[in-house]
Structure formats: structure tokens, C-alpha cells
């Protein structure tokens, strides 16, 4: 398993114009590197390995 999108990032408005603030928000931390709920889930998975 690997993390595809670590953090939320601003992206081209050509691709993500419909998203708020043209953000790709699929990361496990936000744009300011604050942990999201998914962060702890992923952390537990990696700790078990």
C-alpha cells in the first residue's frame, strides 16, 4: 500500500474549476499540513505492518 495523495494542493482551474478554490482535497493532511480524520486510519495501518 502507498499514499497516492499526501496533502491537499491547489491545481489547475482547467481540470478542477468546479472544485472549491480549485483544490484537490483528497490528501490525508490539508494544505497547511493539519491532519485529517483519514490520517489516523492510515497511521494505524502502517503501524501494524
Phi, psi and omega in degrees: 000147176214159181273119180281315183233099182292312185228158175289138181222154174280138184230176182301133178288350174292322182267323188240033183300330182280346180277148178301130179056023183046049181255138166270105190254038182261011181284170176269350170231157182276187184295340178260012179066028173274138183294139172262175179301323181293338181303311182294326178296313180295320179300316179297322179297316180289329179292329179288332185287000000 
